[in-house]
């Protein structure tokens, strides 16, 4: 993704959550079936492919002027319960100095790909909020609506040694600024202690598998090694 549309504060705040967000979004997309969708924002309700979810609004992207309007600033539902995630994000933005989360309208027309910039903004919001995913749907010919699920039935991902290398490198590629921040941020989000090594870190995954990650002199991931247990005699 390009960082051209975003402030350093946005990138620096979201990037440590990028691998966590990528893994959780993958889990959410596998859970939510494809199909027709409908929503009742007054009831905080969303249905897609026969799956019902309680949701909250993040914001809307206007394809005519490539601007993003946060739910807390939208007069249609700013004071309604469905905007609670947007209000929480606004508070986060003020507490952490992220202008993209505190300005009512975020211009995205300067991005190389405004549609991708809108997705990046939604992804960043989902990730820092710790939401279980995000949904983008075409609400009208002029606008896309972005939502986050607020429903305990949505599964949460668990780190595992098999998918870990792919997930970490996917997260590192989203902004491409600091791979070390992406890696350490992923484990911090999961509350997994990290032991420093000569050239990286060592972490124990929830299933007990120890993982060693090495970085090169530029802070890029050089190797990810999982030390799988083997049965006696193997």
C-alpha positions in Angstrom: 0.0 0.0 0.0 1.1 3.6 -0.6 1.7 5.9 2.4 1.2 9.0 0.2 -2.2 9.9 1.5 -1.4 9.5 5.2 0.5 11.3 7.9 3.6 10.0 9.6 1.5 9.8 12.8 -1.0 7.5 11.1 1.6 5.2 9.7 3.6 5.1 12.9 0.6 4.3 15.0 -1.0 1.7 12.7 2.0 -0.2 11.5 2.7 -2.0 14.8 -0.8 -3.4 14.5 -0.5 -4.3 10.8 0.3 -8.1 11.1 -2.3 -8.5 13.8 -4.9 -6.7 11.6 -4.0 -8.8 8.6 -4.4 -12.0 10.5 -7.7 -11.0 12.0 -9.1 -9.7 8.7 -8.2 -13.0 7.1 -10.0 -14.9 9.9 -13.0 -12.6 9.6 -13.2 -13.0 5.8 -13.1 -16.8 6.1 -16.0 -16.6 8.6 -18.3 -14.2 6.7 -20.0 -15.9 3.7 -20.3 -14.1 0.4 -23.7 -13.2 -0.9 -26.3 -10.4 -0.9 -26.2 -8.0 2.1 -28.6 -5.8 3.9 -28.3 -3.5 6.9 -30.5 -1.8 9.5 -28.2 0.9 11.0 -30.9 1.9 13.5 -30.7 -1.6 14.9 -26.9 -2.0 14.4 -27.7 -5.0 12.2 -26.0 -6.4 9.2 -26.7 -9.6 7.2 -24.6 -11.1 4.4 -25.0 -14.5 2.9 -27.4 -15.5 5.6 -25.0 -14.5 8.4 -26.4 -12.0 10.9 -24.0 -9.6 12.7 -24.2 -6.8 15.2 -22.1 -4.0 13.7 -20.9 -0.4 14.1 -20.2 2.3 11.5 -16.7 3.5 10.8 -17.4 6.0 7.9 -18.2 6.5 4.3 -16.0 7.1 1.2 -17.5 9.4 -1.4 -16.3 8.3 -4.8 -17.1 11.7 -6.4 -14.5 13.7 -4.5 -12.5 10.9 -2.9 -13.2 12.0 0.6 -13.8 10.0 3.7 -16.4 11.1 6.3 -16.2 9.5 9.8 -19.4 8.1 11.3 -19.1 10.5 14.3 -19.3 13.4 11.9 -22.2 12.1 9.8 -25.4 13.9 10.7 -27.4 10.8 9.6 -26.2 8.7 12.6 -23.6 10.7 14.5 -25.6 10.5 17.8 -26.9 7.0 17.2 -25.5 3.8 18.9 -24.3 2.5 15.5 -21.6 5.2 15.5 -19.9 4.0 18.7 -16.8 2.6 17.0 -16.3 5.8 15.2 -16.5 7.8 18.4 -14.1 5.4 20.1 -11.7 5.9 17.2 -12.0 9.7 17.5 -11.0 9.5 21.2 -8.1 7.2 20.2 -7.0 9.7 17.6 -6.9 12.6 20.1 -5.1 10.6 22.7 -2.4 9.5 20.2 -2.2 12.5 17.9 -3.5 10.9 14.7 -5.1 13.6 12.6 -6.8 11.1 10.2 -8.9 9.8 13.1 -9.9 13.3 14.4 -10.7 15.3 11.3 -14.3 15.0 10.2 -13.4 14.7 6.5 -10.2 13.0 5.3 -9.2 13.9 1.7 -7.9 10.8 -0.2 -7.8 12.3 -3.7 -4.0 12.8 -3.5 -3.4 9.1 -3.1 -2.3 7.1 -6.2 -5.3 4.8 -5.6 -8.0 6.6 -3.6 -10.1 3.3 -3.3 -7.1 1.5 -1.8 -6.5 4.5 0.5 -10.1 4.2 1.8 -9.4 0.5 2.5 -6.2 1.4 4.3 -8.0 3.9 6.4 -10.6 1.3 7.4 -8.0 -1.3 8.0 -6.1 1.1 10.2 -9.2 1.9 12.2 -10.1 -1.8 12.6 -6.6 -2.6 13.7 -6.1 0.0 16.4 -9.6 -0.6 17.8 -9.0 -4.3 18.0 -12.2 -4.9 16.0 -12.8 -8.4 14.6 -12.7 -7.3 11.0 -14.1 -4.6 8.7 -16.7 -4.6 5.9 -16.9 -2.3 2.9 -20.0 -2.3 0.8 -21.4 -0.1 -2.0 -24.2 1.8 -0.2 -25.0 3.9 -3.3 -23.5 4.7 -6.7 -21.6 7.6 -5.0 -20.6 6.1 -1.7 -19.1 3.1 0.0 -20.0 2.3 3.6 -17.5 0.9 6.0 -18.5 -1.1 9.1 -16.8 -3.1 11.9 -18.4 -6.2 13.5 -19.3 -5.9 17.1 -20.4 -9.4 17.7 -18.9 -12.2 19.9 -19.7 -14.9 17.4 -16.9 -13.7 15.1 -13.8 -15.8 15.8 -10.5 -14.4 16.8 -7.2 -15.6 15.4 -4.6 -17.4 17.4 -0.9 -17.3 16.4 0.5 -20.5 15.0 3.9 -21.5 13.6 2.6 -22.6 10.2 1.0 -19.3 9.2 3.2 -17.0 11.2 5.9 -16.3 8.5 3.2 -15.4 5.9 1.3 -13.3 8.3 4.3 -11.3 9.6 5.5 -10.6 6.0 2.0 -9.6 4.9 1.8 -7.1 7.7 5.3 -5.9 7.0 4.4 -5.2 3.4 1.3 -3.1 4.1 3.2 0.1 4.9 6.8 -1.0 4.4 8.3 1.3 6.9 9.5 -0.8 9.9 9.4 -4.6 9.7 10.7 -4.8 13.3 7.8 -2.7 14.6 5.4 -5.0 12.7 6.9 -8.1 14.2 7.2 -6.9 17.8 3.8 -5.3 17.6 2.1 -8.5 16.6 3.4 -10.4 19.6 2.7 -7.5 21.9 -1.0 -7.5 20.8 -1.1 -11.2 21.8 0.5 -10.6 25.1 3.4 -12.9 24.2 6.7 -12.1 26.0 9.7 -11.5 23.7 13.2 -12.4 24.7 16.0 -10.5 22.9 18.7 -12.5 21.1 21.9 -11.3 19.6 20.2 -10.4 16.3 16.5 -10.6 17.0 13.9 -12.0 19.3 12.6 -15.3 20.6 8.9 -15.9 21.4 6.9 -18.8 22.7 3.6 -19.3 20.8 0.3 -20.2 22.6 0.8 -23.9 21.8 4.3 -23.8 23.3 6.2 -23.7 20.0 9.3 -21.5 20.3 10.0 -19.2 17.4 13.2 -17.3 16.7 13.1 -14.2 14.4 16.3 -12.6 13.1 16.6 -9.1 11.7 19.3 -7.7 9.4 21.2 -4.5 10.0 18.4 -2.4 8.4 15.7 -3.9 10.7 14.3 -6.2 8.0 13.2 -9.8 8.8 16.1 -12.1 7.8 14.7 -15.4 9.1 11.7 -16.9 10.9 12.5 -20.3 12.5 9.9 -22.4 14.4 11.4 -25.1 16.6 8.8 -27.8 16.3 9.0 -30.5 18.9 9.8 -34.0 17.5 8.9 -37.4 18.9 11.7 -39.5 20.4 13.7 -41.3 17.8 12.7 -39.0 15.0 
